[in-house]
Amino acid sequence: MKMIRLLLVDDHDVVRTGLRSFLETHEDMKVIGEASNGAEAIDEAIELRPDVIVMDITMPEMDGLEATRRLAKQCADCNVLALTIHEGKEYFFEMMASGATGYITKQSAAEELVAAIRTIHDGNVYLQPALAGWLLDDFRRLTKRIREMDSADQPEESHPDLDVLSTRERQVLELVADGFSTPKIAEQLDISPKTVSRHRERIMKKLNLHSATELVKFAIRTGLITV
């Protein structure tokens, strides 16, 4: 059994103590560090390299949003799970845009926290079901804007079409556009994560694309995926 190494970040000692006591009742989880604000979290993360950082948002000195943005650059292999009292869209979208791979509220059931930690440790994104609908709505608005952009006077020849991709590259592109992480794509196609990354680089080069958003846009426009 692979142990999930955790860093708990919250400005309330009693919250961290309660989380540690609860999480360490699970055989696959170990709390290796704690921090009371975002600045401490960055220092601890760089030193300890936890698998999952359970991050509060509202904290003194440096909040969870700024800490998550910095960790995305300084500790890219650390997965951040937001655990917060905030149920509003603003914090949800800001935290996810900052680089968090999961978001749940402190009103959630305890076992949902465990499920969230295990999910993002496996390389996937976890969103509390009540909040996931916001992301779907936002994605639908994005795809509507993409279609409107495509119907404008953008030259069709600005990007090559699917014919320039190999069968394997099309498979990788489809999974990327469907939101699969690199480890999950590797598992689906029975190849290594490094091979997935190389395919992704070649796809972007062949199609003259420069971001994941552009990959999704291309996949929708060409009918590789549907929304």
C-alpha positions as CSV (number, residue, x, y, z in Angstrom):
1,M,0.0,0.0,0.0
2,K,1.5,3.4,-1.0
3,M,1.4,5.9,1.8
4,I,-0.1,9.3,0.9
5,R,2.1,12.0,2.6
6,L,0.1,15.0,3.7
7,L,0.8,18.7,4.6
8,L,-2.0,20.4,6.5
9,V,-2.4,24.2,6.1
10,D,-4.9,26.1,8.2
11,D,-4.5,29.0,10.6
12,H,-6.5,27.3,13.3
13,D,-4.5,24.8,15.5
14,V,-7.7,23.0,16.5
15,V,-8.6,22.4,12.9
16,R,-5.2,21.0,12.0
17,T,-5.2,18.8,15.1
18,G,-8.6,17.4,14.3
19,L,-7.6,16.8,10.7
20,R,-4.4,15.0,11.7
21,S,-6.2,12.8,14.2
22,F,-8.9,11.8,11.7
23,L,-6.7,11.3,8.6
24,E,-4.2,9.2,10.4
25,T,-6.8,6.7,11.3
26,H,-6.6,5.7,7.6
27,E,-3.7,3.3,6.9
28,D,-2.7,4.9,3.6
29,M,-2.3,8.4,5.0
30,K,0.4,10.1,7.1
31,V,0.6,13.8,8.0
32,I,4.2,14.8,7.6
33,G,3.9,18.5,8.3
34,E,1.6,21.5,9.2
35,A,1.5,25.2,8.4
36,S,-0.6,28.1,9.8
37,N,-0.4,30.3,6.7
38,G,0.6,30.3,3.0
39,A,4.2,31.4,3.5
40,E,4.9,28.6,5.9
41,A,3.1,26.1,3.6
42,I,5.5,27.0,0.7
43,D,8.6,26.5,3.0
44,E,7.2,23.2,4.3
45,A,6.2,21.9,0.9
46,I,9.6,22.7,-0.7
47,E,11.4,20.9,2.2
48,L,9.1,17.9,2.7
49,R,7.6,17.4,-0.8
50,P,4.2,16.1,0.3
51,D,2.0,14.2,-2.1
52,V,-1.1,16.3,-1.2
53,I,-1.4,19.7,0.5
54,V,-4.8,20.2,2.2
55,M,-5.0,24.0,1.9
56,D,-7.3,26.5,3.6
57,I,-7.9,29.8,1.7
58,T,-8.4,32.6,4.2
59,M,-5.3,32.9,6.3
60,P,-3.0,35.7,7.7
61,E,0.3,36.8,6.1
62,M,-0.4,34.8,2.8
63,D,-3.7,33.3,1.8
64,G,-4.2,29.9,0.2
65,L,-4.8,31.5,-3.3
66,E,-1.3,33.1,-3.4
67,A,0.3,30.1,-1.8
68,T,-1.2,27.8,-4.4
69,R,-0.1,30.0,-7.3
70,R,3.5,30.0,-6.0
71,L,3.4,26.3,-5.3
72,A,2.4,25.6,-8.9
73,K,5.8,27.0,-9.9
74,Q,8.0,26.0,-7.0
75,C,6.6,22.6,-6.1
76,A,4.7,21.4,-9.2
77,D,4.6,17.8,-8.1
78,C,2.6,18.8,-4.9
79,N,-1.2,18.4,-5.4
80,V,-3.2,21.1,-3.6
81,L,-6.7,20.3,-2.3
82,A,-8.6,23.3,-1.1
83,L,-10.5,22.7,2.1
84,T,-12.5,25.9,2.9
85,I,-15.6,27.5,4.4
86,H,-16.1,29.4,1.2
87,E,-19.0,28.1,-0.9
88,G,-19.1,30.9,-3.5
89,K,-18.1,30.7,-7.1
90,E,-15.5,33.4,-6.8
91,Y,-13.2,31.5,-4.5
92,F,-13.9,28.2,-6.3
93,F,-12.8,29.5,-9.7
94,E,-9.9,31.5,-8.3
95,M,-8.5,28.5,-6.4
96,M,-8.8,26.2,-9.4
97,A,-7.2,28.8,-11.7
98,S,-4.4,29.1,-9.2
99,G,-3.5,25.5,-9.6
100,A,-5.5,23.5,-7.1
101,T,-6.5,20.0,-8.2
102,G,-9.4,19.6,-5.8
103,Y,-11.9,21.7,-3.9
104,I,-14.3,20.8,-1.1
105,T,-15.9,22.8,1.7
106,K,-15.5,22.2,5.4
107,Q,-19.2,21.4,5.5
108,S,-18.5,18.2,3.6
109,A,-18.7,14.8,5.2
110,A,-15.4,13.6,6.6
111,E,-15.2,10.6,4.3
112,E,-15.6,12.9,1.3
113,L,-12.3,14.6,2.3
114,V,-10.6,11.1,2.3
115,A,-12.1,10.4,-1.1
116,A,-10.8,13.8,-2.4
117,I,-7.3,13.2,-1.1
118,R,-7.1,9.8,-2.7
119,T,-8.5,11.0,-6.0
120,I,-6.1,13.8,-6.5
121,H,-3.2,11.6,-5.3
122,D,-4.1,9.3,-8.2
123,G,-3.6,12.1,-10.6
124,N,-7.2,13.2,-11.0
125,V,-9.2,16.3,-10.2
126,Y,-11.8,16.2,-7.3
127,L,-14.6,18.6,-7.1
128,Q,-17.4,18.5,-4.5
129,P,-20.5,17.4,-6.5
130,A,-22.4,20.4,-5.5
131,L,-19.8,22.7,-7.0
132,A,-18.9,20.7,-10.1
133,G,-22.0,22.1,-11.9
134,W,-20.4,25.6,-11.9
135,L,-17.4,24.2,-13.8
136,L,-19.7,22.5,-16.3
137,D,-21.7,25.8,-16.8
138,D,-18.4,27.7,-17.3
139,F,-17.2,25.1,-19.8
140,R,-20.4,25.4,-21.8
141,R,-20.0,29.2,-21.9
142,L,-16.4,28.7,-23.1
143,T,-17.3,26.3,-25.8
144,K,-20.1,28.7,-27.0
145,R,-17.5,31.5,-27.2
146,I,-15.1,29.2,-29.1
147,R,-17.8,28.4,-31.6
148,E,-18.6,32.0,-32.1
149,M,-14.9,32.7,-32.6
150,D,-14.7,30.0,-35.2
151,S,-17.7,31.3,-37.1
152,A,-16.0,34.7,-37.3
153,D,-13.5,35.6,-40.0
154,Q,-10.7,33.4,-38.7
155,P,-9.0,31.6,-41.6
156,E,-9.6,27.9,-41.6
157,E,-6.0,27.3,-42.7
158,S,-4.6,28.9,-39.5
159,H,-4.2,25.4,-38.0
160,P,-3.7,22.0,-39.8
161,D,-6.5,19.5,-39.5
162,L,-6.6,16.0,-37.9
163,D,-5.0,14.4,-41.0
164,V,-1.6,15.5,-39.8
165,L,-1.9,13.4,-36.6
166,S,-1.1,9.7,-36.3
167,T,-3.7,7.4,-34.9
168,R,-2.0,7.3,-31.5
169,E,-1.7,11.1,-31.5
170,R,-5.5,11.4,-32.1
171,Q,-6.1,9.0,-29.2
172,V,-3.9,11.2,-26.9
173,L,-5.6,14.4,-28.1
174,E,-9.1,13.0,-27.5
175,L,-8.2,12.0,-23.9
176,V,-6.5,15.3,-23.2
177,A,-9.5,17.2,-24.5
178,D,-11.8,15.0,-22.3
179,G,-9.9,16.1,-19.2
180,F,-7.8,13.0,-18.5
181,S,-4.5,13.5,-16.6
182,T,-1.2,12.3,-18.1
183,P,-1.1,9.3,-15.7
184,K,-4.6,8.3,-16.7
185,I,-3.9,8.6,-20.4
186,A,-0.9,6.5,-19.9
187,E,-3.0,3.9,-18.2
188,Q,-5.7,4.0,-20.8
189,L,-3.3,3.6,-23.7
190,D,-0.9,1.2,-21.9
191,I,2.1,3.5,-22.5
192,S,4.4,5.5,-20.1
193,P,3.6,9.0,-18.9
194,K,6.8,10.2,-20.6
195,T,5.5,8.8,-23.9
196,V,2.2,10.6,-23.4
197,S,4.1,13.9,-22.8
198,R,6.1,13.4,-26.0
199,H,2.9,12.7,-28.0
200,R,1.4,15.8,-26.5
201,E,4.4,18.0,-27.5
202,R,4.3,16.6,-31.1
203,I,0.6,17.2,-31.3
204,M,0.9,20.9,-30.3
205,K,3.8,21.4,-32.6
206,K,2.0,19.8,-35.6
207,L,-1.2,21.8,-35.0
208,N,0.6,25.0,-34.1
209,L,-1.2,25.1,-30.7
210,H,0.2,26.5,-27.5
211,S,-2.1,25.6,-24.5
212,A,-4.5,23.0,-23.2
213,T,-7.4,25.4,-23.9
214,E,-6.4,25.6,-27.6
215,L,-6.2,21.8,-27.7
216,V,-9.8,21.5,-26.3
217,K,-10.9,24.2,-28.8
218,F,-9.4,22.3,-31.7
219,A,-10.9,19.0,-30.6
220,I,-14.3,20.5,-30.4
221,R,-14.0,22.3,-33.7
222,T,-12.9,19.2,-35.6
223,G,-15.6,17.0,-34.0
224,L,-13.1,14.8,-32.1
225,I,-15.1,15.4,-29.0
226,T,-18.6,16.7,-28.5
227,V,-20.1,18.9,-25.7
